[in-house]
Amino acid sequence: MPKKQLCSVHKAINLLGNKWAILIIHRLCSEKQGFNQLLKGIEGINPRALSVRLKELAENGLIFKTVLPSSPPQVEYSLTPSGASLKSIISQLGKWGEKLD
């Protein structure tokens, strides 16, 4: 494999290979969600892990974090265009996973 391709794959794995990252993006593919919605929707994740992953995904430009003007303040997460570009890849992963059953 050419070095440039290897580096690109390595970058993608570093970004998405963290535990929970793809599942968080998958949940956000259908709609914007708040922290508690994500926490309830991703089986096995704990609040600390979710918080860390959301921060990483936002820092890497895959999700938006929007603080809503309410009392108490609420936070909503959604995909950036870069994050939304992963929808078809995640869909293909799901189809591949179905074949493993």
C-alpha positions as CSV (number, residue, x, y, z in Angstrom):
1,M,0.0,0.0,0.0
2,P,1.4,3.4,-0.9
3,K,2.6,5.5,2.1
4,K,0.1,8.3,1.5
5,Q,-2.8,5.8,1.6
6,L,-1.4,4.2,4.8
7,C,-1.2,7.7,6.4
8,S,-4.8,8.5,5.4
9,V,-6.1,5.2,6.9
10,H,-4.0,5.8,10.0
11,K,-5.5,9.2,10.4
12,A,-9.0,7.8,10.0
13,I,-8.4,5.0,12.5
14,N,-6.9,7.5,15.0
15,L,-10.0,9.7,14.7
16,L,-12.7,7.0,14.7
17,G,-11.0,4.1,16.4
18,N,-11.6,5.4,19.9
19,K,-14.2,3.4,21.7
20,W,-17.7,4.9,21.2
21,A,-16.8,7.4,18.5
22,I,-18.6,5.6,15.7
23,L,-21.6,4.8,17.9
24,I,-21.9,8.4,18.8
25,I,-21.7,9.5,15.2
26,H,-24.2,6.8,14.3
27,R,-26.7,8.1,16.8
28,L,-26.3,11.7,15.5
29,C,-26.9,10.5,11.9
30,S,-30.6,10.6,12.3
31,E,-31.1,13.7,14.5
32,K,-29.6,16.2,16.9
33,Q,-29.4,14.9,20.4
34,G,-28.7,16.1,23.9
35,F,-26.2,14.5,26.2
36,N,-28.8,12.5,28.1
37,Q,-30.3,11.2,24.9
38,L,-27.0,10.0,23.8
39,L,-26.2,8.5,27.2
40,K,-29.5,6.5,27.2
41,G,-29.2,5.6,23.5
42,I,-25.7,4.1,23.6
43,E,-25.7,0.9,25.7
44,G,-22.8,0.6,28.1
45,I,-21.3,4.0,27.8
46,N,-20.7,6.0,31.0
47,P,-21.1,9.7,31.4
48,R,-17.4,10.4,31.6
49,A,-16.6,8.4,28.5
50,L,-19.4,10.1,26.6
51,S,-18.2,13.5,27.7
52,V,-14.6,12.8,26.6
53,R,-15.6,11.4,23.2
54,L,-17.9,14.3,22.5
55,K,-15.2,16.7,23.2
56,E,-12.7,14.9,21.0
57,L,-15.2,14.6,18.1
58,A,-16.0,18.4,18.4
59,E,-12.3,19.3,18.5
60,N,-11.8,17.2,15.4
61,G,-14.6,18.9,13.5
62,L,-17.0,16.0,13.3
63,I,-19.8,17.3,15.6
64,F,-21.2,20.6,16.6
65,K,-21.9,21.4,20.2
66,T,-24.6,24.0,20.6
67,V,-25.5,25.5,24.0
68,L,-29.2,26.3,24.0
69,P,-30.4,29.4,25.7
70,S,-32.5,27.9,28.4
71,S,-32.5,27.6,32.2
72,P,-30.8,25.4,33.1
73,P,-28.6,25.5,29.9
74,Q,-29.0,22.5,27.6
75,V,-26.5,21.2,25.1
76,E,-27.4,19.8,21.7
77,Y,-25.0,17.8,19.5
78,S,-25.2,17.4,15.7
79,L,-23.0,16.4,12.9
80,T,-20.8,18.8,10.9
81,P,-20.7,18.4,7.2
82,S,-17.5,16.4,7.7
83,G,-19.3,14.2,10.3
84,A,-22.3,13.8,8.0
85,S,-20.0,12.5,5.3
86,L,-19.5,9.4,7.4
87,K,-23.2,8.4,7.1
88,S,-22.7,6.1,4.1
89,I,-19.6,4.5,5.6
90,I,-21.4,3.8,8.9
91,S,-24.4,2.4,6.9
92,Q,-22.1,0.1,5.0
93,L,-20.5,-1.0,8.3
94,G,-24.0,-1.8,9.6
95,K,-24.8,-3.9,6.5
96,W,-21.5,-5.7,6.8
97,G,-22.2,-6.4,10.5
98,E,-25.7,-7.9,9.6
99,K,-23.9,-10.4,7.4
100,L,-21.9,-11.6,10.4
101,D,-24.9,-12.8,12.3
